[in-house]
Amino acid sequence: MVHPVLALDGGARQFLARDGGGRGLAGRSLPVSARLAAAAALRVSPGTPLDRAGLGGGALPRLLPRPRHAISTGLLSFAAPEIRDVYSTRAQAAPWVIAPLLFFWVGPAEEIFWRGLVQDRLAAHLGDSVGYLSASLVYAGVHIWAFNLMLFTAALVCGLFWGFLFLKSRSLWPGVISHAVWDVAIFIFFPLQ
């Protein structure tokens, strides 16, 4: 049976791309005041380095996308069309519809699944480091089916970052916050194109 969180995440993804392509948090909805509630419940104190990493990690696209985009499209002739393909799904819905789905559903659900379930289970069987690297590779690997090297590379880098946050904090919240902020920032507010 598919977990309701995963089923709804899949539904949100289908809505956004119709034509193609923690412990103890699974199944619970994320509160609007997630940062403060998570900090209290999951022992990540507001203002600590891990809490700031969650917020700061999501803010990185504001600082880095333009130079990274110029370098990647300048060096790789295939990069520009692949980046356009990623953003083509934005035409399917208004930003005011997409942004809340990305922020409150897609990013958090992916963190619950990929770090809270996959990385946690792999780490239990293979050890923390191998579990972290394996989960990051599998996370990037599922993006390969888009046949988009730029998307795969972004998923690998982000998966390594969010997996590291989970590895060091043993909490989903830094990754949930970072992933939610990243998705909205890079897809809605600061797109690479």
N, C-alpha and C positions, 0 to 999 in steps of 0.2 A: 504494500500500500504506500502511495506517495504521501509524504508528510504535507499537511495543509500549507505550511510556509513555503515549501518548495513548489507546490502546485500553483500557488498564487504568484510566486516569483516568475515561474514559467509563463503564466498568463500575462503578467506585466511585460515580459520580454516579447511575447507574441504581439501584444498591442503595439509596442514600440518598433518592432521589426517584423511586420506581418509577411513580408515577401522574401524572407531569407534569414537571410540570416542577420568557547564559551561555555562556557559550561553553564548548563541549566537554563539557557535562554531560548532554545528551540521551542517554537509553538507559542511564545508569548509575544504580544505586540510591544513595540517600542514606544515609550512615552514621549510626548512632545519635549519635555524637559530632560531628554535622554542624558545629556552630559552630567547634570547634577545628580540625577537618580542613579546613574551608573557609577559615578564616583563613590557615592555612599554605599551602594549595594555590593560593588565589586572591588573595593579596596584600592581604587585608583583616585588618589587625592587630587582635587582640582588644583591646577597650577603646577603639578609635578611634571618632570620631563616626559613621562609616558602619556599624561593627559595632553600636554602641549604637542607631543608627537602626533596624536590622533587628529587634533585640529590643524596643526602645522603641516602634516602630511597631505591633508586635503587642500591646503593653500598653495602647495608647490606648483600646481599648474599656472597660477597667476604669475609666478616668478620665472618659470622656465619654458613655457610653451613656444614663445616666439623664436628664441634662439635655437631651440631644439628642432622646431619645424623648419627653420631656414637651413639648418645643417642637414637634416634628413632629406629634404626635398632637393637640396643642392647636390648632395652626394649620391642619392639613390633616385634614379629616373622614375622608378615605379611608385615612389612614396606619395606623390601628390594625388594620383587617382585613387590610391588605396585610402588615403585620409578622406577624400571626398566621399567614398563609399560608406565609410563609418558614419559620416554626418548626413547621408541621404535619408536616413530614417527620421530625421527631425521634421521633415515635411509632412509626416503622417499625423501629427497632432500639434496643438498649440504648446508653446513653452510652458504656459501655466498649468498644463495637464502633465507634461513630461517631467518637469522639475520635481513636483511632490512624489511622483512614482519613483523616480531615481533616488531621491533623498530619504523617503520614509519606507520604501519597500525594497527596491532592487539591491542597492548597496548593503543595507543591513541583512537582507536575506542571504546574499552571497557570503557575507562574513560568517553568519551563523552556520551555513553549510560548509564552506571551504575551510575555515579555520576552526570553528566550533565542533564540527563533526569529522571532516576528512583529515585535517592536520592533527587534531587531537588523537584520533584513532591510529593514524600512521605512526605518530610519536610514541604511543603506548606499545606498539608492536616492534618498531624499528629503532627507537631512541629519538630524542628530541631533534638532533641535527638532521638526521636522515629523514625523519618524518616531515620536518620543515621543508627541506629541499624537495622531497618527493611530492608533497602537497602543492608546492609552488609550481613544479613542472607539470603536474596534472591539471592544475588551474589554467596554466598557459596553454596546455595541450588541447583543452576543450575549445579554445578559441581558434585553433588551426582550421577547423571546419568552415570558417568564414573565408578561407583561402586568401587571407589578408595578412601579409608579413608584418605590417605596421601594427595592426591590432594584436597579433600574437606577441610581438616584442613588448608592447605596452602592458599586456596582461602578465607577461613574465616579470617585468620590472616591478609592477605594482604588486603582483602576488608575492614576490620576494620581500617587498617592503611590509605589506600587511601581515604576512606570515611571521616576519621578524618581530613586529609589534606584539603579536600573539605569543610568540615564543618567549619573549622577555617579560611581558606583563602578566601572562597567564589569564588575561582578561580579553573578552571580545570587544569591549567598548572603544579602546583606542583605534582599532581597525574599523569598527562600525562607523565611528565619527569621521575618520579619515576617508573611508570609502564613499560615504554619503556626500561629503563635501566635494571630494574629487569628481564624482560622477556629475553632479550638478555644475560644478565649475567648468570642467573640460567640455561638457556636452551642451550646456546652455549659455553660460556667461562669458567664457573665454575659449571659444572653439579655436582649433588650430587653423582653420581656413578663413 
